[in-house]
Amino acid sequence: MQIYGLDFTSAPNPKKPITCAKCRLADGALHLDAITALESFPAFEDFLARAGPWIAGLDFPFGQPRKLVENLAWPETWAGYVRHLSGLTKRDFDVLLRDYRTERPKGDKQHLRRTDELAGSRSPMMMYVVPVGKMFFEGAPRLLASGATILPCHPQDDPRVLLEAYPRLVARRWIGDAGYKTEDRRKQTLDKQYARAGILRGLRSTEAAEYYGFTIHFTNWTEAFIHDGSGDQLDALLCAVQAAWAHSQPDGNYGIPASCDPLEGWIIDPLLFT
């Protein structure tokens, strides 16, 4: 099976592209074949249009919290509210969330999805510092427009399967909460380089093979991963690892529990599979 992992950004450009790891899952092993840069949204849309079958793990929140959707009286299906938001500009969306937060009591301004609570990830309403809200706004409508299978939000009879990934869950298994990446070159220190090396050692270990169900091969990219202080290339591989694990689930549920809320979406990872 062709497996992709994508480290997403809300404003791709030549200096900060969407980073794509192209892998193959065969004979009990995940092989990294190439890392490419998608430098614009048209390039991302071209990627989504590639003929299947393939599976991709993408590093951004596919959905918003049910509490937000219900409080703002948005359509109560994922496709419905994503289409609704497609009529807004990014600034409109930012103002909408800002006004919503202003009216909320302290401690209840920025909601989490159930999957965010379990994964320890940011609220998809967050628009600054870690702008995952902007990633949702730019990414989700393009996923919907692609016609691909988007799980669990928008199942389709299409061999292109899109899943929400969160690479830090993979990294945490080997380095805990230690930092391993930053966009700020002044903060791209040796301790983060050592942390990336620790993640790579973990991925090569027998423990990784037992945990994910396959070995992981990326020898030709080891130095690139270690010296990429942004962590974008490594994160793309970690997204591919999660997507490959999801594809490997024997009952065809992609590691998504039956209790998940399709309106919100779900992060694929063994840690969240119950």
C-alpha positions as CSV (number, residue, x, y, z in Angstrom):
1,M,0.0,0.0,0.0
2,Q,1.2,3.5,-0.8
3,I,1.4,5.5,2.4
4,Y,1.9,9.3,2.7
5,G,2.6,11.5,5.7
6,L,2.1,15.2,5.4
7,D,3.3,17.9,7.8
8,F,0.8,20.7,7.0
9,T,1.1,24.5,7.2
10,S,-1.7,27.1,6.7
11,A,0.4,29.2,4.3
12,P,2.7,27.0,2.2
13,N,5.5,28.6,0.3
14,P,9.0,27.7,-0.9
15,K,10.6,28.5,2.5
16,K,7.8,26.7,4.5
17,P,6.1,24.1,2.3
18,I,3.8,21.3,3.2
19,T,6.3,18.4,3.6
20,C,5.3,15.0,2.2
21,A,6.8,11.7,3.1
22,K,6.1,9.0,0.4
23,C,6.3,5.5,1.8
24,R,5.4,1.9,0.9
25,L,4.0,-0.6,3.4
26,A,5.0,-4.1,2.2
27,D,6.0,-7.4,3.8
28,G,5.8,-6.1,7.3
29,A,7.9,-3.0,6.7
30,L,7.3,0.7,6.1
31,H,9.9,2.0,3.6
32,L,10.4,5.7,3.1
33,D,11.0,6.3,-0.6
34,A,11.0,10.1,-0.9
35,I,10.4,13.4,0.8
36,T,8.9,16.2,-1.3
37,A,7.8,19.8,-0.8
38,L,4.3,21.0,-1.8
39,E,5.0,24.8,-2.0
40,S,1.4,26.0,-2.6
41,F,-2.2,25.0,-2.1
42,P,-2.6,24.2,-5.8
43,A,0.3,21.7,-5.3
44,F,-1.5,20.3,-2.3
45,E,-4.7,20.0,-4.3
46,D,-2.9,18.2,-7.0
47,F,-1.6,15.8,-4.4
48,L,-5.1,15.1,-3.2
49,A,-6.2,14.4,-6.8
50,R,-3.6,11.6,-7.3
51,A,-5.2,8.3,-8.3
52,G,-5.7,5.8,-5.4
53,P,-5.4,3.5,-3.7
54,W,-3.4,5.3,-1.1
55,I,-3.6,6.4,2.6
56,A,-2.4,9.7,4.0
57,G,-1.9,10.9,7.5
58,L,-2.1,14.7,7.7
59,D,-0.9,16.8,10.7
60,F,-3.8,19.2,11.3
61,P,-7.3,19.0,13.0
62,F,-9.9,17.8,10.5
63,G,-12.8,19.1,12.7
64,Q,-14.0,21.5,15.4
65,P,-15.4,20.7,18.8
66,R,-19.1,19.6,18.9
67,K,-19.6,22.2,21.6
68,L,-18.6,25.0,19.3
69,V,-20.6,23.7,16.4
70,E,-23.8,23.4,18.5
71,N,-23.3,26.8,20.3
72,L,-22.9,28.6,17.0
73,A,-25.8,26.6,15.3
74,W,-23.6,25.4,12.5
75,P,-24.9,22.5,10.4
76,E,-24.6,19.4,12.5
77,T,-22.6,17.3,10.0
78,W,-18.9,17.6,9.3
79,A,-19.5,18.2,5.6
80,G,-22.3,20.7,6.4
81,Y,-20.3,23.0,8.6
82,V,-17.1,22.7,6.5
83,R,-19.1,23.9,3.5
84,H,-20.6,26.6,5.6
85,L,-17.2,27.9,6.7
86,S,-16.0,27.8,3.1
87,G,-18.0,30.9,2.5
88,L,-15.9,32.9,5.0
89,T,-12.5,34.5,4.6
90,K,-9.8,33.5,7.0
91,R,-10.2,36.9,8.7
92,D,-13.9,36.3,9.0
93,F,-13.2,33.0,10.7
94,D,-10.7,34.6,13.1
95,V,-13.1,37.3,14.1
96,L,-15.9,34.8,14.6
97,L,-13.9,32.7,17.0
98,R,-12.5,35.8,18.7
99,D,-16.0,37.1,19.3
100,Y,-17.2,33.7,20.5
101,R,-14.3,33.5,23.0
102,T,-15.0,37.1,24.3
103,E,-18.5,36.1,25.3
104,R,-17.5,32.8,27.0
105,P,-16.7,32.6,30.8
106,K,-13.0,32.2,31.8
107,G,-11.9,28.6,31.5
108,D,-14.5,27.8,28.8
109,K,-13.2,29.9,25.8
110,Q,-11.3,27.4,23.7
111,H,-12.8,24.0,23.6
112,L,-11.2,20.6,23.0
113,R,-12.5,17.7,21.0
114,R,-12.5,14.3,22.8
115,T,-9.6,13.2,20.7
116,D,-7.6,16.3,21.7
117,E,-8.2,15.6,25.4
118,L,-6.8,12.1,25.0
119,A,-3.9,13.1,22.8
120,G,-2.9,16.2,24.7
121,S,-3.2,18.2,21.5
122,R,-4.2,21.9,21.1
123,S,-7.7,23.2,20.6
124,P,-8.6,23.4,16.9
125,M,-10.0,26.8,17.7
126,M,-6.4,28.1,18.4
127,M,-5.5,30.7,15.7
128,Y,-2.2,32.0,16.9
129,V,1.1,30.8,18.4
130,V,0.3,27.2,17.3
131,P,-2.2,28.2,14.5
132,V,-4.0,24.8,14.2
133,G,-7.3,26.7,13.7
134,K,-5.8,28.3,10.5
135,M,-4.7,24.8,9.4
136,F,-8.2,23.5,9.8
137,F,-9.7,26.5,7.9
138,E,-7.4,26.0,5.0
139,G,-7.2,22.2,5.1
140,A,-10.6,20.9,5.8
141,P,-12.5,22.5,2.8
142,R,-9.8,21.2,0.4
143,L,-10.2,17.7,1.8
144,L,-13.9,17.9,1.3
145,A,-13.5,19.3,-2.2
146,S,-11.2,16.4,-3.2
147,G,-14.0,13.8,-3.0
148,A,-11.6,11.5,-1.1
149,T,-12.6,9.3,1.9
150,I,-12.1,11.3,5.0
151,L,-12.3,9.2,8.2
152,P,-14.3,9.3,10.4
153,C,-15.8,12.6,9.2
154,H,-16.9,11.9,5.7
155,P,-16.7,8.3,4.5
156,Q,-16.9,7.8,0.7
157,D,-16.5,5.0,-1.7
158,D,-13.1,6.2,-2.8
159,P,-9.7,4.5,-2.5
160,R,-7.9,7.7,-1.4
161,V,-8.1,7.7,2.4
162,L,-7.3,10.7,4.5
163,L,-6.7,10.4,8.2
164,E,-5.8,12.9,11.0
165,A,-2.4,12.3,12.4
166,Y,-0.5,13.9,15.3
167,P,3.2,13.2,15.1
168,R,4.0,14.3,18.7
169,L,2.2,11.2,19.9
170,V,4.8,9.0,18.2
171,A,7.7,11.2,19.4
172,R,6.4,11.1,23.0
173,R,6.9,7.4,23.1
174,W,10.6,7.8,22.8
175,I,11.4,11.2,24.3
176,G,8.5,12.0,26.6
177,D,7.6,15.7,26.5
178,A,11.1,16.9,25.5
179,G,11.1,19.4,22.7
180,Y,12.5,18.2,19.4
181,K,11.7,21.0,16.9
182,T,11.3,24.7,16.4
183,E,10.9,27.2,13.6
184,D,13.1,29.7,15.4
185,R,16.7,29.1,14.2
186,R,18.1,30.7,17.4
187,K,16.4,27.9,19.4
188,Q,17.4,25.0,17.2
189,T,19.8,23.7,19.9
190,L,21.8,20.5,20.3
191,D,19.3,19.2,22.9
192,K,16.6,19.2,20.2
193,Q,19.0,17.5,17.8
194,Y,19.7,14.8,20.4
195,A,15.9,14.4,20.9
196,R,15.4,13.9,17.1
197,A,18.2,11.3,17.2
198,G,16.4,9.6,20.1
199,I,13.1,9.4,18.1
200,L,15.0,7.8,15.2
201,R,16.6,5.3,17.5
202,G,13.2,4.4,18.8
203,L,11.7,4.0,15.4
204,R,14.5,1.5,14.5
205,S,13.9,-0.5,17.7
206,T,12.3,-3.8,18.2
207,E,9.8,-2.1,20.5
208,A,8.6,0.1,17.6
209,A,8.1,-3.0,15.5
210,E,6.1,-4.7,18.2
211,Y,4.1,-1.5,18.9
212,Y,3.1,-0.6,15.3
213,G,3.3,-4.0,13.8
214,F,6.0,-3.3,11.2
215,T,9.6,-2.3,10.9
216,I,10.4,1.2,9.7
217,H,13.2,1.9,7.2
218,F,14.5,5.4,6.5
219,T,18.3,5.0,6.5
220,N,19.1,7.4,3.6
221,W,17.3,10.3,5.5
222,T,18.8,9.9,8.9
223,E,21.2,12.8,8.7
224,A,18.5,15.0,7.1
225,F,16.1,14.3,9.9
226,I,18.7,15.1,12.6
227,H,19.8,18.4,11.0
228,D,16.3,19.7,10.1
229,G,15.7,21.8,13.1
230,S,12.2,22.6,12.1
231,G,11.3,18.9,12.4
232,D,9.1,19.1,9.3
233,Q,10.7,16.2,7.5
234,L,10.6,14.0,10.6
235,D,7.0,14.9,11.4
236,A,6.0,13.9,7.9
237,L,7.5,10.4,8.5
238,L,5.8,10.2,11.9
239,C,2.5,10.9,10.2
240,A,3.2,8.2,7.7
241,V,3.9,5.8,10.6
242,Q,0.5,6.5,12.1
243,A,-1.2,6.1,8.7
244,A,0.5,2.8,8.1
245,W,-0.5,1.6,11.6
246,A,-4.1,2.6,10.8
247,H,-4.1,0.7,7.5
248,S,-2.8,-2.4,9.4
249,Q,-5.7,-2.7,11.7
250,P,-7.3,-6.1,11.0
251,D,-10.9,-5.2,11.3
252,G,-10.7,-2.3,8.8
253,N,-11.6,0.4,11.3
254,Y,-8.3,2.3,10.8
255,G,-7.8,2.5,14.5
256,I,-10.8,4.7,15.0
257,P,-13.1,3.5,17.9
258,A,-16.8,3.2,17.3
259,S,-17.4,5.7,20.1
260,C,-15.7,8.6,18.2
261,D,-17.8,11.5,17.0
262,P,-17.6,11.9,13.2
263,L,-18.5,15.6,13.5
264,E,-15.3,16.2,15.4
265,G,-12.8,13.8,13.8
266,W,-10.3,11.5,15.4
267,I,-6.5,11.3,15.7
268,I,-5.1,7.9,14.6
269,D,-2.6,6.4,17.0
270,P,-2.4,3.1,19.1
271,L,-2.5,5.2,22.2
272,L,-6.1,6.4,21.4
273,F,-7.3,3.0,20.1
274,T,-9.7,1.4,22.6
